[in-house]
Amino acid sequence: MWELKPGELSFIDIDQWVCNPHQILLSSRTYENLNASYHLMKQLVADDKSVYGINTGFGILAHQRISAENLKQLQKNLVLSHAVGVGAPLEKEIVKLIMLLKINSLARGYSGVSEALIRTMVLMYNADIIPIIPSQGSVGASGDLAPLAYLAMSIMGLGDVQMNGVQLPAKIALEKAGIAIHEFEEKEGLSLLNGTQVSTAIGLYALLQTQRNFSIACISGALSLDAGVGLIDPFHPEIAILKNSQGQLHFVNLFNQLIADSQILQSKELNRRVQDPYCLRCQPQVMGAIWDYLENCKTHLINEANAVSDNPLIFTNLKKALSGGNFHAESVAFSSDILAIVGSEIGAISERRIAFLIDKNMSGLPAFLVENSGLNSGFMTAHVTAAALASENKTYAHPASVDSIPTSGNQEDHVSMAPFAGMKCLKVTANVLHILAIELLAACQGLDFRKPLKTSSLLQGYQQQIRENISFYSEDRFLGSDLKIMTKLIDQSQFYRPIYEQLFL
C-alpha cells in the first residue's frame, strides 16, 4: 500500500505504476482538504447563487438554471449523455493510469467532490476494477468528456469493466468487490468528466514506449556500428561537449560503454571508410536531440499529471467558485506531437542502418546479409518492411495540435486534439519497435559474418540473448517468424531495462 500525495506524482512513480501498479491510500489530511472544498460547494448551492455546472446547464446551455430538486439528476444525465465514445478500448495500463491521475487531481481539493466519491474510486483502483473506455471521441478540451464519462459510469455501476482480466458489467464487479455504487452529488459528474487525464495518461504511456524504443535503439545502433566496422571517433566525448547537448553527452557515454573492447572496432586488418554514412556517424547528434526533447516532454506531462484541470474550481481561501479553462490540454497535445516526431526519428535512422548493412558496397558484408544471394533473398524484404513502417511514421508525425474544430454550439471553439496526438504517437512507437527488431536481426547477422572477431563484452550479452531465440540465417526461411520472436524479445523489460534505467531514471 502506497500513500498517494495529491499533486506530487513523480516520473519514477508513473514508471513504476505502469510496470507494477501499487495499491494506494490517501491521508486523513487529504480528506480534510476534500471536505473543506465539498462543504463550500454545498454552501454555494444553499446560497442559491448561479454556479456553472452545479445549478446550471453545460457548455452553451450554461444560461439555463436548474432547480434544486434536479441537481443530482443533472449530474447523472451529464454522464449518460456524454458517454458516446467509439473505437477500440484503451489498453488496461492506460485506463489504470487514467484512474490514478483522476484521483490525484480530484484529491487536491479544488473540485468540491465528496469524500465518499474519492473513497469509492480508491477502492475500485485497488480492486483492479478497470472501466472499458473507447479510445475515440475526445477533442482534448472542456476535458476528455466522452472517455471520462465511461469512468464515471462505472462508479455508478453502469457500463462494462475488466476485473482480474475478465470483462463483466460494472455493477457485478462492484458487488464482487464489496464496493457500494456511488450516487453522484452536485458537481461530481462534471468533475469526473472535466479534466485532461485521458490525454495525459495516453501521452505518458507514449513517453514510456518511446523511451523503451530509445533504449533499444542504443543497443541496435551499437551492434550495427560493429557489424559495419564503423569508426569510433564520432563518439568521442569531446565532440559531444562542444555540441552543448546534455542528451548527446548522455548518449555517447552510454554508447562508449556498449562498444568498449570490441575486437571488430579495434581490428587493424578490416577495411574502414574515411567517414561513415550519417546513420552511423551522426547517431550522437540525432539520439542526443531526441533525449533532450524526451526530457522536455516528461516535464510537461508530469506537470499536467499533477494539475487540477476541473472547471469550475472551488477555492476555500477565496470562499468562491471560479470558472476557467484548465481542462484545455494544449500542453499535452504539444508533448504528444513532439513524441511522435522524435519517436519517428528513432525508426528513421534505424531504417537507414538496415539499408546500410544489406548493401554490400557500403557495409562490406554479403549482399542482403545472406550467402548465395540470388538463390537466397536474405534481408531484402525485411528492409522493405522497415521502410514501409518508417514511411507510415512520417504521416503519424504530422502534429494534431495544429488542428482544431469547434464544438458545443461554438462555445468550445478551440480544442487541443491531445488524445489523437497521443494515439497516433502510440502507432509510431509500435512501428518503431518492429523496425528496431529488424535492425537487431540484421546486425546480429552481420556480426556473425565478422567471426572469429567478436563484438564487445556488453554487446555479446545482447547477441547471445538473440541467438538463443533465433539462429543464424544461413538460407531463406520464414523470416517473418523470426521478426515476431525478436519483437517480443526486445519488448521485455529484461532486454532493455538496464539501458533504460541508466538513461531515464
N, C-alpha and C positions, 0 to 999 in steps of 0.2 A: 504494500500500500504506500503510495507516494502523495505527499501533500502538494496540491496544485496551488501555487501562489498567483492569483489572477494578475495578469499584466506582466509576468516575469518569466515567461517561457523563453528558453534559450534554444539556439540551433541544436546543441547537443541533446537537449530534451526531445526535440522533434525527431532527430535522427534515431534516438533510442526507442521512442514510442512507436515509430513506424516499423522498426525491426522487431520489437518485442513490447507490445502495449502493456503498460502498467495499470493496475487499479489505482484509482485516485480518491482523495478525500479533500475536503475544504475545512479551513479552521473556523473556530467559533467567531473570530474577529471578522472573517469574510461574511459570515451570515449576519452579523450585526450591521455591517455596511449595507448589505442587501435589504435588510428590514427597514433601515432608515429611509432608503430610496423608495421602498414599497409603501411605507406609511405616508410619505409626502405625496406619492401618486394618488393614494386614496383620499388624502386631504384635498387635492386639486379636484377630484371628482365630486367630493362633498360640497366644495365651494361653488360648484356649478359653473366653473369657468370653461370656455371652449379651449380644449387642448387637442391638437391634431392626433388622430389615431386612437384617442381614448374615448372621446364622446363626439367624434366627427367621422365622416366617411374618409376614404383614402384617395390619394392622388388628386385628380381634378374634381373629385367628389368631396373634397375637404370642407366645402361650404355647407354640406348637409349635416345638420345637428342630429345626434342620435339620443333618443330618450334613455333615461336611467335604467329602465327595466330591460332594455335591449343591449346594454353594453357588453355583457358576456356573450350573447348570441352574435354580436358584431365580430368578436374575435374568432369564433368558430366558423362563421361564414367566410371571413377573410381567408382562413387556412384552406377550407374546402374549395373555394373559387380559384385560389392561386395554385393548386396542385394540378398543373396541366403540363408537366414535363413530358418529353418524348425521348426516344433513343435508348441505346443500351445502358444498363445500370452502371453507375460509377463503381470502381473497384472497392472492395471491402476496406482496404487500407486507407483509401481516400476518405470514405464515409466515416470511418473511425476517427480520422484526423479532423474532419468537419465537426463532429460531436465535441471533441476536445476543445477546439477553437471556439465553438459557440459557448460552451460552459465557461471557458477562460474569459470571454468578452462580457457575458451577462453578469458573471460573478464579481466584476469590478464595481458593481453597484450604481450604475448610472441609467438603468433601464426601468426601474420601478417594478420588476417582477418579484414574485413571491418566493420565499424560502422553499416552499413546497415544490415549486416548479424545478428549481435547481437540484433539490434532493432527488426528485424523480429522474432527472437527466443523468445525475451521477450514478444512480442505481442501474439505469439502463446501460450506461457505458461500462460499468464494472461487470454486469451480467453478460456482456458481449452481445447485446441486442442491437443489431445494425440495420437501420432502415434501408429499404430498397429505393434508391434515388436515381431517377433518369438523368442522363448526362447532358441533355439539351433542353433549352428553354429559358436560360438566363442571359440578360444582356449586361450584367455586371454593374447595375446602378439601381437605386432605390432598393438595394440589397439583391442578393441572389434569390429572388422571390419564389419562383416555381420550385427549384430543387429544395430550398429550405422548408417549403410547405410540406414536403414529404416527411422531413424530420419532425415537424410539428404534428403531423397526422399520427405518427407512431406513438407520440406521447399521449394522444387522445385515444389510443387503442384502435386506430384505423390504418388501413393500408397493410403492406406486407413488410416483413423484416427477415433478416438472417439471424439465426441463433444456433451457435455451435455448428455452423456450416450448413444448416438446414433452413430452407425458406418456408415461412409459415405466416399466418395472419398476426398482426401486431398484438391484438387482443389476447390471443392464445399464448404468445411468447411472454407477455407481461404476467399472465396468470401463472405460467410455469415458474417464473422467477419470483413470484410473490410480490409484484410491484403493482400498486393501485393506479388505475387510469387517472390522469390529472385533468380536472375541469378548469379550463382557462379563465383567469380573471381579467380585469380591464388591462388592456395594452399587451398582454402576454403573447397573443398570436402575432401581433405586429412586431414585437421584439424578437421573436424567433425568426420571422421572415426577413426583417431588415438586417442587413449585415453582409460582409464580404467573405464569410467563412468558406463558402464553396469555392469561390475564385482563389482564395488564399491557400486552401488545402491542395487544390489541383496544382497551383504554382509551386508550392513547397515540395510536393511529390515529384513534379517535373525537375525541380532543382536537384533532388536526391538522385534521380535517374541520370541526369546529366553529369553529376559528379562521379557517379559509378562509371559512366562511359569515359570520362576524362581519365580516370584511374586505369582503366583497361587500355586506353589508347597510349598511355605512357609505356606500358608493357609491350604492346604490339609495335609501337614505333621503335623501341629499342631493339626488339627482335628483327625488325625489318632493316634497321641500320646495320646490324651484324650480318644478316643474310646477304645484304647488298654490298658488304665490305665498304661501309661508309667512312667518312673522315670524322675524327673526333674533335678537331679544332673548333668547329662551330659551337661546341657545347662547353667551351672554356668559361668559367665564372666571370672572368674579367670582361668578356664581351657582354655578358648579361648585366653587369653592374653599370655599364655605360648606357644601357637602354632605359634606365630609371624605371624599371618594371619589377615590382615585387613578385608578380606571378612568374616572370621569366627566370628570376633568380631561384625561386622555389623549384621550378621545373628542372633547370639544369643541375641543381644539387641532387635532386632525386635521380635524374637520368644518368648522371655520372656514377651513382651508386649501382644502378642497374647494369651498366656496361663495364664496370671495373673488372679487370683481369680477364677480359675476353681474349682468347688466343687468336681469334679471327681478326679483331681490330688491331691487335699488336703485331700481327704477322708482317714480315718484311717481304715475303715472297709473292703475296697476292697483288694483282694489278689494282691500282687505285686511280680514280679520276683526279684531275687538278681541283675541280669543285664538284660537289654533289648537286643533284637537282633540288629544287626548293622543298619538295615533300620530305626530304631527309634533312637538309641543311637548315631550313627555317622552322623546324619544329619548336625551338625555344621561343621564337617570336610569336608564332601562332598560338601555341599552347599557353604561353605566358599571358598573352592578351585575354585568352578565354578564362584563365584562372582569375585574373583581375576582375572581369565582369561577373563571374560567378560569385565572387565575394560581395560585389556591389548589389547584385540581386538578392543575395542572402540577407543583407542588412535591411533592404526594403520589405522583404517578405516576412521577416521576423518582427519588424516594427508593426506590420499590418496584423500579424497573428496576435499581437498583444493589444491591439487597438480596440476602442469602443466604436462600433460602426452602426449603432442603432439610431433611430430617429422617431420621435423627439427624444432628447436626453433629459434625465431628471437630475437636477443639481441641488443637493441638500444644502450646500453652503449658500446658494442664491435663493433657496426656497421657491424655485420655479422650474418649469419645463422650457427648454429651448429647442427649436427646430433648426436643423442644419442639413448638411449633406455628407456626413461621414460614411454613408453607405456606398458612396461612389468609389469604384475600385480602380481608378486610373493608375495608381502606383503599381498595383498588382498586374494590370494589363501590360504596362511598360516592361515590368520584370519578366513576365512570361514570354513576351515578344523577344526580348533580348536573349532569354534562354534558348528559344527556338533558333535564333540566328547563330549563337555561339555553339550550340549543340550540333547544328548542321555543319559547321566548320570542322568539328571533330571528325565527322564522317567524310567530309570533302577531302581533307588531306590524307585520311586513311585510304580512300579510294585511289588517290594518286600514288600512294606507296604500293598498293596492289598492282597497279598498271606498271610501275617501275620494275617490280620483281618478276613479272611474267614476260617482260621484254628482254630477250637475250642480249640485245645490243646495248642495253642500259645496265643491266644487273650482272651480266656475265654468267648467268645461270641458264640451264636448258630452257628452250622456248616453252612457255606456258607451264614451266616447272614440272615437266614430266619427260622421262626417257621415251625414245621412239615417237617424238612428236610427229604428227601427221597420221600415223596409226592411232595415236592417243591424242586427245584434245586437251587433256590436263585441266588447268585452271582457266581456260579461255572464257567459258561462260559463267564461271564463278565471278570473274571480274565484271562481266556484263550485268549480273545481278547487283553487284555493289554499285555499278554506275547508275543503274535504274533507281536504286534507293537514294543515292546521293542527289540525283536529279529531282526526285519527288520532294526531297527536303528543301530544295530551293523555293518551291511553291509554298510549303508549310511555313517557311521562314518569313514570308510576307507578313508584316505586322497587322494584327487585328485591331490594335488600339487606334490606328488612324481612321478607322471606320466608326460610324455612329448611326443610329436610326431612332427617330422619335417614337415614343410610346406613351400610353396612358393619356390619350387625347391631347398630345403635345405638352402636357405638364412635365413629363420626364423626357426632355427633348435632346439631351446629350448623354450618351451612355458610353461605358468603357470597353465593352466586349471582352472583359477579362476572362470569363470562363472558356470562351472559344480559343482565346490566346493560349490558355493552359492546355486545353485538349489537343490542339494541333501540335503543341510542343511535345506532348506525350507520344504522338505519332513519329516525330523526329527522333526521340530517344529510342523507340523500338526499332526504327530503321537503322540507326547508327549502331546499335548492338549487333545487328546482323552483319553490317559492313565490317566491324571490328572482328567478328568471328571469322569472316573470310580472310581478312589480313593475317590473323594468327595462324590459320591453316596454311596460308601461302608462305609466311615467314618461317614456320617450322619446316616446311618442305624445303625451302631454300637452305636452311641451316644443315639439313641432312646431306645436301649436296656439297657442303663445305668440310665434311669429315675427311680426315681424322681431327681437324682443328675443332675446338669446342667454343661455344659461347661462354659468357661469364657465369660465375658460380650462381648468382641470383637468377639469371635467365634460364639456366639449366633446370632449375626447380620448376619454372613455368612450362618449359618444354617437356619435362618429364610428365607433368600432370596431363598435358595434352596427348602425349604419345601413349600414356596408359589407357586412354579412351579412344584414340584414333590413330591407326597405324599409318606408316609411310605410304604415299600414293605412288605405287610402282607402275600401275597401269590403270586405264579408265575403269571406274566402278561408280556406284551410285553416290556421287559426291554430295547430293542434297541431304542424304542421311548423315554424312559427316558434319555438314553445316548445322543440322538440327542438334546434334550431340554437342558440338562446340558452343553453340549459342547458349544452351542450357548450362554448360560447364562454367562459362565465364560470367554468367549471371548469378552464380552462387557466391555468397559473401566470402567464403574461404579463399576464393581465387583473387579477388580484387581488394578485399578489405584492408590488408596491411598497407597497401599503397594509398588507399582512400583515407585512412586514419592519419597517415603522415602528411597528406596534403590539406585535409579539410577539417580535422578535429584538433 
